[in-house]
Amino acid sequence: MNTVDLLFFHDANQVITKRYKKVNGRRCSSRGGVSVRRMAAAWGAVVAVTMCLLGAALPTAAGNTFCPASCNCDDDKLVVSCIEANLNVVPITLNPAIQQLVLQYNKVKSVDAAFQFYSQLQFVDLSHNNLVTIPNKSFQFQFKLVQLHLSHNKISQISNKTFEGLKQLTILNLRGNYLEDLPDKLFSILSQLEQLDLGQNRISRIDSEAFAGLISLRVLYLDDNQLRIVPTPSFLPLGSLAELKVGLNSFTLLPDDSFKGLNRLSILDLTGAGLVNTSENAFRGLIVLRNLVLVDNKLTKIPTKQLGVLTRLEELSIGQNDFTALEANAFTGLKKLRKLDVSAAPFLERVEKGALADNLNLESLILYSNKKLKSLEDGALEGLPHLRHLVLRDNAFETFSESLVAWPELHKLDLSENPINCGCSLLWLRELLLARRNVSQVLCGAPPNLREKPLKTLKDDELGCSMHGARQQAIIGAICGVVVALAAVLGILLYTYRRQVHGLLKDCQWNKRVMSSKESEYQKTFSEDDFVIRSGQAQGLKIPVTEL
């Protein structure tokens, strides 16, 4: 192909683009009743077919010649990116061998015949455009297409022929459109589809067979729609589903067996689903569920019994609900629970002793931004040998007990943004903050003279402690404790063996009296002279003898 040919195709592309912009959706009939838009499409088809026929003669680098001014065309990687390029139509003069086409943030209103000339496409992104409809069989030649992103457009209707030809499609994104209902067998052609995003639409009705044929589907997003009941019958064909996001709807209640048939579901997100109550067997059948999100609902109590059937649950997020306490044994049955997140619960005031008694494998506990939470009862966090991450940030705590948890064993500790009353009772916490690096900064909330000051920078006298250091006080306290303990043990022994002790004392007194009486009598039997003589003999002295 010579320079004249290249200029011809370039000029053709410019003319087509100008005519599309000029028409802008208006239909102007000719003698044969053919609209200008259709004529432009036909003209573009001729140009594209000609290009395909002459493609062998084109050098690879020549593809850049037909790249629109605001696009980036890479003929080596076979990628075309036209982001915010102010395009009204899909360009038809691109390299027919491209594999990836990105047309984000443009003004494209329709998927027209241009796609039939790019049969090698594997990735197409038309998100954030003005698409209103997708004509049937628009992608019938995209046999190799794997990902199709049509999010954030104005698509209000699709049919089971919309995606005809997409036999290899694995990801379909329709988030942020105007879809209102999903009819039966809508996606039956997409047997290889693994991820389907239908979030942020206006869906209020889903037929029971809407997902029929999606035998490979692993991820389904139905969040932020207008569903009033859980579409349980529609889930039955989805035996391979692993992740379901169905929050931001208006369910109010989860009836029994709400997710029947989803035996392989691992992640269930019910954020903002409007739940006031859950039936006793709402989660029955979810035998492998690992992650459950119940954030931002209207639950007034922890649904202990309902959660108890989820024996393999490892992560639970249940903040932004209306309960006032985490009661004793609140999470009974969740023996494999590793992470618990209770954040932004507006009425939560206390965590009772034994609330986590059945969760010995808990590794991470997050109690964040609960504005009324000021009480962790003694024993509330006891018996958690694997706890390594503790977040108590932005609550109403004024103090913490040294015996609350094994503080030195924590790998991450966040106590920030609490109205801490800095006094001598928190001297241990100051030492902990000084010794550890993985601990958040703790600022004092009271008394007034210490407000906003870091706890770890305060001296003993500023905390109201005596001049003796904490270690000295601990040693003195230990010694006093030992003395008291020994005294107590001695008292118990004396009381236990009081009779024996009393008898021994009597015997000692009797012997003393007998010995003293015998000595007096013995001393009386000797005269003073005898005593002197005997004493002298005992000392080996010779007593002179005088004759009369």
BAKE-860349 format. One line per field, with one value per residue (C-alpha): chain; x, y, z. Coordinates in pm, 1 decimal. Each point is the difference from the previous one (the first is absolute). Layout:
// BAKE-860349
ch <- c(A; ...)
c1 <- c(X; ...)
c2 <- c(Y; ...)
c3 <- c(Z; ...)
//
This chain:
// BAKE-860349
ch <- c(A; A; A; A; A; A; A; A; A; A; A; A; A; A; A; A; A; A; A; A; A; A; A; A; A; A; A; A; A; A; A; A; A; A; A; A; A; A; A; A; A; A; A; A; A; A; A; A; A; A; A; A; A; A; A; A; A; A; A; A; A; A; A; A; A; A; A; A; A; A; A; A; A; A; A; A; A; A; A; A; A; A; A; A; A; A; A; A; A; A; A; A; A; A; A; A; A; A; A; A; A; A; A; A; A; A; A; A; A; A; A; A; A; A; A; A; A; A; A; A; A; A; A; A; A; A; A; A; A; A; A; A; A; A; A; A; A; A; A; A; A; A; A; A; A; A; A; A; A; A; A; A; A; A; A; A; A; A; A; A; A; A; A; A; A; A; A; A; A; A; A; A; A; A; A; A; A; A; A; A; A; A; A; A; A; A; A; A; A; A; A; A; A; A; A; A; A; A; A; A; A; A; A; A; A; A; A; A; A; A; A; A; A; A; A; A; A; A; A; A; A; A; A; A; A; A; A; A; A; A; A; A; A; A; A; A; A; A; A; A; A; A; A; A; A; A; A; A; A; A; A; A; A; A; A; A; A; A; A; A; A; A; A; A; A; A; A; A; A; A; A; A; A; A; A; A; A; A; A; A; A; A; A; A; A; A; A; A; A; A; A; A; A; A; A; A; A; A; A; A; A; A; A; A; A; A; A; A; A; A; A; A; A; A; A; A; A; A; A; A; A; A; A; A; A; A; A; A; A; A; A; A; A; A; A; A; A; A; A; A; A; A; A; A; A; A; A; A; A; A; A; A; A; A; A; A; A; A; A; A; A; A; A; A; A; A; A; A; A; A; A; A; A; A; A; A; A; A; A; A; A; A; A; A; A; A; A; A; A; A; A; A; A; A; A; A; A; A; A; A; A; A; A; A; A; A; A; A; A; A; A; A; A; A; A; A; A; A; A; A; A; A; A; A; A; A; A; A; A; A; A; A; A; A; A; A; A; A; A; A; A; A; A; A; A; A; A; A; A; A; A; A; A; A; A; A; A; A; A; A; A; A; A; A; A; A; A; A; A; A; A; A; A; A; A; A; A; A; A; A; A; A; A; A; A; A; A; A; A; A; A; A; A; A; A; A; A; A; A; A; A; A; A; A; A; A; A; A; A; A; A; A; A; A; A; A; A; A; A; A; A; A; A; A; A; A; A; A; A; A; A; A; A; A; A; A; A; A; A; A; A; A; A; A; A; A; A; A)
c1 <- c(0.0; 142.7; -27.6; -304.4; -188.2; 90.5; -120.6; -323.0; -81.7; 101.8; -227.9; -281.7; 24.3; -10.9; -307.3; -183.1; 77.2; -119.6; -322.9; -66.2; 49.2; -219.0; -286.9; 30.3; -272.8; -251.7; -138.4; -16.5; -173.5; 110.7; -197.1; 56.3; -89.2; 357.7; 120.9; 318.5; 125.0; -48.0; 164.1; 297.3; 19.4; -13.4; 268.4; 212.3; -54.3; 125.0; 309.8; 65.1; -46.9; 238.1; 251.0; -33.6; 58.6; 305.5; 116.4; 267.9; 160.8; 4.3; 311.6; -63.2; 103.2; -250.1; -283.7; 91.1; -97.2; -367.9; 10.4; -233.6; 180.8; -103.6; 73.9; 305.8; 49.6; 266.3; 29.5; 268.0; -217.6; -318.5; -154.9; -205.8; -90.8; -230.6; -76.1; -178.9; 55.6; -338.3; -105.7; -361.9; 45.8; 223.4; 292.6; -1.8; 348.1; 198.8; 228.3; -237.0; 232.1; -36.6; -69.7; -76.9; -221.9; -61.5; -251.5; -70.6; -152.4; -116.0; -339.1; -67.7; -376.7; -23.4; 191.0; -16.4; 137.2; 356.0; 68.2; -43.7; 334.4; 196.5; -41.6; 319.5; -120.0; 44.5; -68.1; -249.8; -71.5; -283.6; -70.8; -100.8; -157.3; -353.9; -109.7; -377.4; -56.9; 205.7; -140.4; -36.6; 302.5; 224.3; 279.7; -72.7; 351.8; 184.1; 67.1; 316.2; -134.5; 68.4; -91.9; -276.2; -43.4; -315.0; -28.4; -132.7; -200.4; -374.9; -89.5; -359.0; -63.2; 185.7; -116.8; 137.3; 114.9; 199.4; 304.0; -27.8; 341.5; 180.9; 74.9; 329.0; -119.7; 95.7; -59.8; -305.3; -37.7; -333.7; 28.0; -153.6; -261.0; -380.8; -101.4; -334.0; -65.7; 182.6; -212.6; 38.7; 311.3; 145.9; 358.2; -49.9; 251.9; 282.3; 89.7; 362.0; -92.1; 170.2; -73.5; -319.3; -44.9; -355.6; 41.0; -129.8; -289.7; -374.8; -75.4; -321.1; -85.0; 209.6; -168.9; 68.3; 192.1; 185.9; 335.4; -63.8; 302.2; 257.8; 157.0; 345.0; -103.2; 212.0; -71.0; -337.2; -66.0; -361.7; 62.2; -156.8; -319.2; -369.7; -60.0; -253.4; 35.4; 296.3; -20.9; 52.2; -145.0; 235.7; 302.2; -78.3; 188.9; 313.1; 150.8; 356.0; -48.3; 271.6; -68.5; -332.5; -46.0; -366.9; -1.1; -145.6; -344.6; -318.0; -40.7; -104.3; -8.6; 209.0; -238.9; 100.6; 230.8; 51.5; 305.9; -112.1; 211.7; 312.0; 189.4; 338.1; -51.0; 305.5; -66.0; -339.4; -33.6; -328.4; 119.2; -291.7; -260.1; -257.5; -13.6; -204.1; -18.4; 124.0; -188.2; 146.4; 113.2; 82.3; 357.3; -75.7; 189.4; 299.0; 230.1; 327.1; -62.6; 322.0; -82.7; -329.0; -69.4; -307.2; 110.8; -245.6; -326.3; -255.4; 67.3; -75.5; 175.6; 278.4; -175.2; 189.2; -210.7; -20.5; 376.9; 70.7; -59.6; 293.6; 256.7; 271.6; -39.9; 336.9; -84.7; -304.9; -76.1; -310.3; 45.0; -244.3; -290.7; -228.6; 102.3; 114.6; 225.9; 208.9; -150.2; 156.7; 36.2; -114.9; 192.2; -49.9; 69.7; 249.1; 298.6; 207.6; -59.1; 330.8; -112.8; -287.1; -80.7; -256.4; 41.8; -220.7; -281.1; -175.6; -161.7; 265.8; 89.8; 173.1; 165.7; -98.6; 216.9; 5.8; -119.4; 277.5; 16.7; -59.5; 240.7; 337.8; 150.5; -66.1; 305.5; -136.8; -256.9; -110.2; -218.9; 24.2; -198.8; -271.7; -74.5; -175.5; 227.7; 176.4; -10.5; 194.4; -93.2; 273.2; 32.2; -151.7; 316.9; 133.4; 71.0; 119.8; 344.9; 35.8; -106.6; 265.6; -183.6; -210.7; -158.9; -186.7; 18.0; -241.9; -228.7; -92.9; 260.9; 142.0; 233.6; 118.9; 66.5; 346.2; -162.9; -237.5; 220.4; 356.5; 117.9; 366.4; -106.1; -191.6; 161.0; -222.9; -172.3; -203.4; -139.5; -7.3; -282.3; -145.1; -65.3; 265.9; 21.2; 376.0; 77.0; 236.1; -213.5; 121.5; 367.2; 21.5; -144.2; 259.3; 274.9; -161.2; -15.8; 366.3; 105.8; -204.6; 15.2; -319.1; -226.0; -193.5; 47.2; -221.5; -98.2; -148.2; -357.7; 10.9; 88.5; -13.4; 367.8; 102.1; -252.1; 144.7; 335.4; 152.2; -19.2; 344.1; 167.3; -142.6; 209.2; -103.1; -81.1; -210.5; -207.4; -41.7; 224.0; 233.2; 374.3; 67.1; 18.0; -244.2; 254.2; 63.4; -368.6; -36.4; 281.9; -138.6; -343.0; 138.3; 185.0; -306.6; -202.4; 247.1; 1.1; -375.7; -15.3; 250.7; -185.0; -322.4; 155.3; 150.4; -330.8; -176.0; 258.7; -22.2; -374.3; -1.6; 246.0; -102.2; -52.3; 341.8; 162.5; -188.7; 114.4; 362.6; -11.8; -142.7; 272.7; 270.3; -138.4; -31.6; 359.1; 131.3; -184.9; 127.2; 358.4; -8.4; -140.5; 260.4; 283.8; -116.1; -29.4; 335.7; 169.9; -151.0; 170.1; 346.1; 147.5; 198.2; 322.8; -91.7; -86.5; 338.9; 183.7; -189.6; 51.6; 369.2; 27.2; -186.1; 257.4; 294.3; 107.3; 178.0; -162.2; 258.4; -67.3; 83.7; 47.1; -167.9)
c2 <- c(0.0; 338.1; 343.2; 89.9; -304.7; 86.5; 355.6; -128.0; -217.6; 272.0; 251.8; -256.5; -45.7; 376.7; 38.1; -283.4; 143.7; 346.9; -139.8; -196.4; 314.0; 204.7; -246.2; -59.9; -257.2; 170.4; -208.3; 167.5; -225.6; -28.0; -131.5; -358.6; 71.7; -52.1; 229.6; 197.9; -199.4; -327.2; 147.1; 104.0; -344.5; -160.1; 234.9; -84.8; -368.9; 38.6; 180.8; -260.2; -292.3; 162.1; 42.1; -363.9; -106.6; 217.5; -75.5; -239.0; 276.9; 240.6; 16.8; -31.7; 356.5; 134.7; -73.5; 315.4; 200.3; -74.6; 60.3; 286.6; 306.0; -45.9; -372.4; -203.6; -290.1; -261.8; -236.0; -204.5; -87.2; 30.3; 238.7; 313.4; 242.6; 295.9; 140.5; 337.7; 30.6; 167.4; -279.2; -36.5; -331.2; -303.9; 66.8; -222.9; 72.8; -176.7; -293.6; -295.2; -224.0; 191.5; -210.6; 267.2; 305.5; 257.1; 278.3; 132.5; 343.2; 82.5; 80.1; -321.9; -57.3; -329.0; -318.6; -10.9; -212.6; 114.3; -290.4; -262.6; 101.0; -61.6; -373.7; -43.0; 204.3; -155.8; 304.8; 283.4; 284.4; 235.5; 118.5; 360.3; 74.3; 82.9; -345.2; -31.0; -326.4; -285.2; -139.4; -375.3; -188.3; 303.2; -230.5; -302.5; 2.4; 37.9; -369.8; 69.5; 272.8; -79.8; 324.5; 245.8; 311.6; 206.2; 160.3; 349.4; 51.0; 43.1; -349.9; -75.8; -327.3; -310.2; -333.0; -351.4; 92.7; 302.8; -211.4; -249.4; -114.1; 61.8; -364.7; 70.9; 288.6; -39.8; 351.8; 217.6; 334.6; 182.8; 198.7; 343.9; -26.1; 25.6; -366.7; -67.0; -372.2; -315.6; -234.1; -376.8; -142.2; 345.2; -126.1; -357.2; 43.9; 91.7; -345.7; 104.7; 310.2; 10.4; 353.7; 202.3; 349.2; 135.1; 240.1; 359.0; -57.5; 24.6; -369.9; -80.8; -335.6; -304.2; -293.8; -343.3; -109.2; 326.3; -157.4; -331.7; -119.8; 180.4; -326.4; 155.8; 315.8; 60.1; 367.0; 180.0; 361.0; 108.6; 276.1; 345.6; -91.9; 7.8; -359.6; -38.9; -374.7; -229.8; -157.6; -349.4; -195.6; 184.3; -129.7; -367.4; -30.8; 155.1; -306.6; 123.6; 347.5; 92.9; 369.8; 183.4; 370.0; 84.8; 292.8; 350.1; -136.8; -0.3; -353.7; 76.1; -373.5; -301.8; -297.1; -360.3; -144.9; 338.5; -128.1; -349.1; -173.3; 208.8; -284.8; 132.4; 359.8; 129.7; 376.1; 159.1; 378.5; 138.2; 354.9; 241.2; -261.7; 160.6; -303.0; 37.8; -368.8; -336.1; -327.0; -281.5; -195.0; 292.3; -120.9; -368.4; -181.0; 235.9; -275.7; 149.8; 371.1; 169.2; 371.4; 166.4; 375.6; 127.2; 362.0; 292.5; -175.9; 42.6; -302.7; 68.3; -313.9; -223.4; -286.4; -258.9; -303.1; 83.4; 45.6; -315.4; -224.4; 161.6; -229.5; 89.3; 376.5; 174.1; 369.8; 187.1; 372.3; 108.4; 369.3; 286.7; -184.5; 95.5; -238.4; 146.1; -279.6; -295.9; -239.2; -309.3; -283.2; 233.7; -196.4; -354.7; -262.2; 209.4; -201.3; 79.3; 374.1; 181.7; 358.8; 193.0; 357.2; 197.7; 358.2; 310.6; -157.1; 317.4; -154.3; -249.5; 72.5; -306.3; -331.3; -249.4; -261.2; -318.5; 166.9; -180.3; -310.0; -235.4; 169.4; -132.1; 33.8; 373.1; 182.8; 346.1; 204.8; 339.5; 221.8; 328.7; 324.7; -117.6; 336.5; -135.8; -294.7; 68.5; -332.0; -319.1; -216.7; -192.6; -328.6; 132.2; -86.3; -284.8; -342.4; 124.3; -156.8; 88.8; 366.1; 206.8; 303.1; 219.1; 325.2; 202.5; 328.5; 293.9; -130.6; 147.0; -177.7; 203.9; -267.9; -355.3; -282.0; -154.9; -341.7; 46.6; -179.9; -127.1; 336.9; -96.2; -285.7; 227.7; 69.7; 299.2; 223.8; 313.7; 191.5; 343.9; 257.5; -99.3; 251.7; -159.4; 126.2; 2.0; -94.4; -215.5; -305.4; 16.1; 0.0; -354.4; 116.8; 275.5; -258.3; -216.8; 290.7; 75.6; -360.4; -83.9; 139.7; -151.5; 198.7; 308.8; 333.0; 56.3; 357.5; 100.1; 122.1; 90.5; 158.9; 343.2; 78.0; -314.9; 19.9; -91.2; -94.0; -338.5; -242.3; -145.0; 341.2; 61.4; -36.3; -180.0; 316.8; 130.0; -317.2; 57.2; -286.8; 1.4; 57.6; -371.8; -165.5; -258.5; -277.3; 97.4; 9.2; -337.8; -147.0; 144.1; -123.6; -345.2; -15.8; 110.6; -259.2; -276.1; 105.1; 3.3; -337.2; -155.0; 143.1; -141.1; -344.7; 5.5; 99.1; -282.7; -253.2; 120.4; -15.7; -346.2; -148.9; 211.1; -301.0; -146.2; 338.2; 49.3; -342.7; 72.8; 326.4; -174.3; -263.6; 262.6; 188.4; -322.1; -104.1; 340.2; -17.6; -351.6; 89.7; 311.7; -189.4; -277.6; 247.7; 176.4; -328.3; -120.0; 320.6; -27.5; -340.1; 156.8; 236.1; 295.6; -177.7; -305.2; 215.6; 172.1; -329.8; -156.5; 303.5; -7.9; -363.7; 60.2; 262.8; -222.7; 207.9; -154.1; 76.5; 21.0; -229.6; 111.7; -232.2; 53.2)
c3 <- c(0.0; -105.5; 155.9; -207.0; 134.9; 357.3; -44.6; -151.7; 300.1; 241.9; -174.8; -6.0; 373.6; 57.5; -223.3; 176.3; 341.1; -105.8; -142.0; 322.0; 204.6; -231.6; 1.6; 377.4; 8.8; -228.5; -284.3; -344.1; -248.8; -361.0; -293.0; 106.6; 364.0; 118.1; 276.2; -16.0; 297.9; -187.6; -307.7; 207.8; 151.7; -344.8; -123.6; 298.6; -65.9; -356.2; 121.8; 267.1; -239.7; -243.3; 278.7; 96.8; -362.1; -22.9; 351.9; -120.3; -198.6; 292.4; 213.2; 375.2; 74.0; -250.8; 244.6; 189.1; -306.1; 69.3; 373.7; 104.9; 125.2; 365.7; 14.6; 78.3; -239.5; 63.0; -297.5; 170.9; 299.2; -209.5; 252.3; -71.4; 277.4; -60.2; 347.7; 5.8; -373.3; -61.9; -237.7; -109.7; -178.6; 13.0; -239.8; -309.1; -131.5; 270.3; -55.0; -59.9; 202.0; 329.6; 307.6; 258.1; -46.9; 274.9; -70.5; 350.2; 65.7; -351.0; -155.3; -184.7; -21.1; -182.3; -69.4; -378.3; -278.9; 62.9; 236.0; -268.3; -151.1; 322.6; 35.5; 202.6; 296.6; 342.3; 219.2; -58.1; 240.4; -92.6; 353.6; 73.7; -337.4; -111.3; -115.7; 8.7; -182.2; -134.5; -324.1; -21.1; -127.5; 38.4; 113.2; -215.3; -150.3; 333.2; 46.7; 198.4; 228.1; 367.0; 177.7; -86.4; 216.2; -59.9; 342.2; 69.1; -315.2; -55.3; -112.9; 96.7; -180.9; -114.4; -137.8; -36.2; -351.3; 113.9; 79.1; -281.2; -117.1; 330.9; 64.3; 178.9; 215.7; 367.5; 139.4; -73.7; 174.7; -23.2; 325.0; 13.6; -275.1; -13.1; -11.0; 171.1; -43.1; -96.6; -215.6; -24.6; -169.3; -43.6; 24.9; -122.1; -283.6; 240.6; 125.1; 73.0; 199.3; 341.3; 121.4; -50.1; 143.1; -2.1; 291.7; 8.4; -235.6; 56.2; 7.1; 186.4; -159.7; -83.1; -171.0; 142.8; -311.1; -56.4; 85.9; -172.2; -192.0; 214.5; 110.1; 45.5; 186.0; 310.7; 84.1; -12.5; 104.6; 45.1; 251.5; -9.5; -183.1; 91.8; 106.5; 280.5; 49.0; -31.2; -348.8; 140.6; -299.1; -235.6; 192.6; -57.1; -334.7; 154.4; 162.4; -58.8; 148.7; 252.0; 62.6; 20.3; 68.8; 46.5; 242.0; -37.7; -75.2; 209.8; 130.9; 362.9; 74.2; -90.8; -15.6; 55.3; -266.4; -164.0; -184.3; -80.3; -262.3; 60.5; 163.6; -114.0; 106.5; 184.6; 19.7; 70.1; 17.8; 135.8; 65.8; 28.4; -90.1; 230.1; 231.0; 316.8; 79.1; -120.9; 17.1; 206.2; -307.7; -226.1; -59.3; -16.8; -274.1; -8.9; 115.4; -128.2; 61.9; 111.1; -4.9; 99.2; -11.2; 185.9; 26.4; -8.0; 78.1; 280.4; 219.4; 367.6; 124.3; -118.5; -187.7; 204.0; -84.8; -369.8; -24.1; 197.1; -304.6; -183.2; 153.6; -254.0; 23.0; 33.1; -45.6; 127.2; -41.2; 188.3; 78.6; -64.7; 157.8; 288.8; 280.7; 333.2; 122.4; -101.9; 250.4; 152.5; -255.1; -277.9; -263.1; 120.3; -264.7; -195.8; 116.3; -311.8; 11.1; -56.9; -59.0; 159.2; -100.8; 199.1; -119.5; 5.4; 201.7; 124.4; 308.7; 113.3; 363.1; 142.6; -67.6; 266.6; 165.7; -206.4; -320.4; -189.1; 217.1; -294.0; -241.5; 111.1; -350.6; -23.0; -137.1; -79.7; 192.7; -131.5; 218.0; -187.6; 18.3; 239.4; 157.3; 310.0; 70.4; 329.9; 182.2; -54.0; 295.0; 179.3; -183.1; -322.5; -192.3; 210.0; -145.1; -340.6; -36.4; -370.4; 16.2; -178.3; -144.4; 228.0; -118.6; 263.6; -185.7; 18.8; 271.9; 340.8; 214.3; 286.9; 130.0; -61.2; 242.2; 3.0; 41.0; -294.9; -251.1; -42.8; -132.6; -68.4; -230.2; -239.3; -337.6; -70.9; 252.6; -72.9; 298.7; -160.4; 1.2; 336.4; 284.0; 222.6; 357.4; 55.2; 358.5; 200.0; -73.6; -361.4; 86.6; -137.9; -332.3; -24.3; 45.3; -268.1; -244.1; 59.3; -50.6; -310.7; -353.6; -134.6; 233.2; -104.6; 169.8; 303.9; 82.7; 332.7; 11.8; 368.1; 237.6; -166.3; 59.3; -191.8; -284.2; -343.2; 151.4; -99.1; 289.6; -64.5; 46.2; 348.3; 315.7; 316.8; 191.2; -292.6; 27.3; 373.3; 103.1; 307.1; -36.7; 10.8; -333.7; -117.2; 51.7; 361.4; 68.3; -159.5; 211.5; 322.5; -90.7; -74.1; 333.2; 191.3; -184.7; 91.9; 366.3; 15.1; -170.3; 243.9; 296.8; -132.7; -49.7; 349.8; 151.4; -181.8; 123.4; 358.4; -9.9; -157.2; 253.1; 296.8; 231.3; -70.1; 51.3; 323.6; 123.5; -83.6; 186.3; 305.8; -8.2; -18.5; 299.2; 207.1; -71.4; 98.1; 332.1; 79.0; -80.3; 210.8; 304.8; -25.4; -17.4; 312.2; 190.7; -126.2; 103.8; 347.9; 68.9; -7.3; 251.4; -109.1; 95.9; -197.6; -290.8; 18.1; 31.2; -283.7; -208.1; 68.2; -85.7; -314.7; -87.1; 96.2; 303.8; 297.6; 332.1; 288.7; 299.7; 354.3; 286.5; 328.2)
//
